[in-house]
Amino acid sequence: GPREAVAYFLAKHFMFPEQRDMSFREALDFIQPDHVAFGSGAASLLSHLALSLAEEGDAVLIPAPYYAAFDADLNIIAGCIAVPVHSSNPSIGPTPDDLENAATLAELKGLRVRLLLITNPNNPLGTIYPPELMKSAIDWARSRNMHTIVDEIYALSTHDDNDGGFESVLRTLNNDLGNDVHHVWALSKDFGASGLRIGTLYSKNQRLLSSIANLNIFSGVSHPMQMIVSEMLTDDHFIYGFLENSRQRIRYSYELCIARLDEMVIPYIPAKAGIFVY
């Protein structure tokens, strides 16, 4: 079924990308299909997560600069307020001190800080946060009894075939997400398929999954689309071929772009993933 297909895909491409010959049964030993939910794109899932995990007026910390649409995703229905986390070196990512400073400033404005949202690889910088940084950020959030949403929508759009140093949070935490770390992915970026409107949530929080199931009456994925995606995500030959070709094209376009920027002496942040130069 569709959940099994996503579980297989997450195990094979996020948890154990080096194990190309992993069987369907082996994959489902690691990622349980019961922990997978669908939504009509990552934006819809982020909105549902904010509505389920926070109250209206609560703050969501997001390392800056961040994807501008997050403001609307978190606010239109859930009424949450995005609060940027500024760090001394944004391309490396936020330290626990950076996160604490942002939380303190939000609290001084009367906001309750409830969620941490991290996009890795980062949009718009195209940088990759190292596993240690992700772990320290999650540990910080846990010390404050906050939930962490990890958006890995560019996970498979690294410039290098060896993942360019990217490691999924599923692997970093050894799949021990607890009930407070929630993984979001979608087909829109890695497969250039925004129009399919298919996002996935992987979480071990059963109450949250029940909430998402109730909310999905407004933003579910139709059964025909679920079946198409199931066929696609379990077609190893297609997936590996497509991603290899995609990475080559992204790298070619990136090098073309930065060569022109270098000629014009325009500074930019070197990117390792994604489809943009900042």
Secondary structure, 3 states (H helix, E strand, C coil): CHHHHHHHHHHHHHHCCCCCCCCHHHHHHHCCHHHEEEECCHHHHHHHHHHHHCCCCCEEEEECCCCCCHHHHHHCCCCCEEEEECCCCCCCCCCHHHHHHHHHHHHHCCCCEEEEEEECCCCCCCCCCCHHHHHHHHHHHHHCCCEEEEECCCCCCECCCCHHHCCCHHHHCCCCCCCCEEEEEEHHHHCCCHHHCCEEEECCCHHHHHHHHHHCCCCCCCHHHHHHHHHHHCCHHHHHHHHHHHHHHHHHHHHHHHHHHHHCCCCCCCCCECCCCC
